[in-house]
Amino acid sequence: MIERQTARQLQADFDLSLAQWRVLAFVCIAGPSTASFMGEAAEVDQAEISRAVRALLDKKLIVREFQPGNRKTMVIAPTEQGLAQFKLIRELRQRYFALITSKLSSEQRATVNVALSSMAEDVVVERTTAR
């Protein structure tokens, strides 16, 4: 439900798909990256990344340039406009999560955070041992 609501808000407020948001957020947080690295790190289909990259390029939120010294590898990085858009959306997302958790006590929020962290760690372990 949260992901669907996020997708609706991104589309309505910023004309971004969830995939486009994920690519933009990835390069704003992790730094300039190749589409291949993003796909491996986030386990996202390369076609989905390619579509998102094309749209973000059209919106001038990212740039794609050859990696220095390598005329085959393209590196994706945010533009100043893309970084500003990311910061605004991240702030709005943080406010949204504060809103949907506002009725929880601080102890309940801590429990949720611990549970989600534990689940994420288990997914990482399962993902790396299943390969």
Secondary structure, 3 states (H helix, E strand, C coil): CHHHHHHHHHHHHHCCCHHHHHHHHHHHHHCCECHHHHHHHHCCCHHHHHHHHHHHHHCCCEEEEECCCCCCCEEEEECHHHHHHHHHHHHHHHHHHHHHCCCCCHHHHHHHHHHHHHHHHHHHHHHHHCC
